[in-house]
């Protein structure tokens, strides 16, 4: 789980990391996300730095002014699931 601070364009907190990213790193958020009217984004797929498949979902954090202040991003490593699925096939 990663908390992104939009105003600082950085990672505010990261919990149970499995990537090389850490608190204070740039967010690398797609600027189109900052104009979204959605409250949740995803699920969508990403690839981890080591090639493992990830399934991700992002939740928008809005202030009282309805402006986006951040995102809570939940990332799940699904590579083990793919291996199990291959074995079952």
C-alpha positions in Angstrom: 0.0 0.0 0.0 1.4 3.4 -1.0 0.1 6.8 0.0 0.9 9.5 -2.6 1.0 13.2 -1.7 -0.1 15.1 -4.9 1.0 18.5 -3.7 4.6 17.3 -3.1 4.4 14.7 -6.0 6.0 12.2 -3.7 5.4 9.0 -1.7 4.2 10.0 1.7 4.1 6.5 3.2 4.6 2.9 2.0 3.6 -0.2 3.8 4.9 -3.7 3.2 7.0 -2.7 0.1 8.1 -5.2 -2.4 9.5 -2.7 -4.8 12.6 -0.5 -4.5 10.6 2.6 -3.8 10.6 4.4 -0.5 9.0 7.3 1.3 10.1 10.6 -0.3 10.6 9.1 -3.7 8.8 10.9 -6.6 5.2 9.6 -7.2 5.5 9.5 -11.0 1.7 9.9 -11.1 0.1 10.2 -14.5 -1.0 13.9 -14.7 -4.3 12.8 -16.3 -5.2 11.3 -12.9 -5.2 14.7 -11.3 -8.3 15.7 -13.3 -10.3 12.6 -12.6 -13.8 12.7 -11.3 -13.6 9.1 -10.2 -13.2 8.0 -6.6 -11.5 4.8 -7.5 -9.2 3.9 -10.4 -8.8 0.3 -11.5 -8.1 -2.4 -11.0 -5.2 -2.1 -13.5 -2.1 -4.1 -14.2 1.5 -3.0 -13.7 4.9 -4.7 -13.9 7.2 -4.5 -10.9 10.9 -3.6 -11.4 11.8 -7.3 -11.4 9.2 -8.3 -14.0 6.5 -9.7 -11.6 2.9 -9.0 -12.6 1.0 -6.6 -10.2 -2.7 -5.9 -10.0 -3.3 -2.4 -8.6 -6.2 -0.2 -7.5 -6.1 3.5 -6.5 -8.4 5.4 -4.2 -8.6 9.2 -4.5 -8.1 11.3 -1.4 -10.0 14.6 -1.7 -10.2 17.6 0.6 -13.2 19.5 1.7 -12.7 21.6 -1.4 -13.1 18.5 -3.6 -9.5 18.9 -4.8 -7.4 15.8 -5.1 -4.7 15.8 -2.3 -3.5 12.3 -2.7 -4.0 8.6 -3.6 -4.0 5.4 -1.7 -2.6 2.8 -4.1 -3.0 -0.9 -3.3 -0.6 -3.1 -5.2 -0.8 -6.9 -5.2 1.8 -9.2 -6.6 -0.2 -11.7 -8.7 2.8 -13.6 -10.1 2.3 -16.5 -7.6 -1.4 -16.7 -8.7 -0.2 -16.9 -12.3 2.1 -19.8 -11.5 -0.8 -21.7 -9.7 -3.1 -21.0 -12.6 -0.5 -22.4 -15.1 -0.1 -25.5 -12.9 -3.9 -26.1 -12.8 -4.1 -25.7 -16.6 
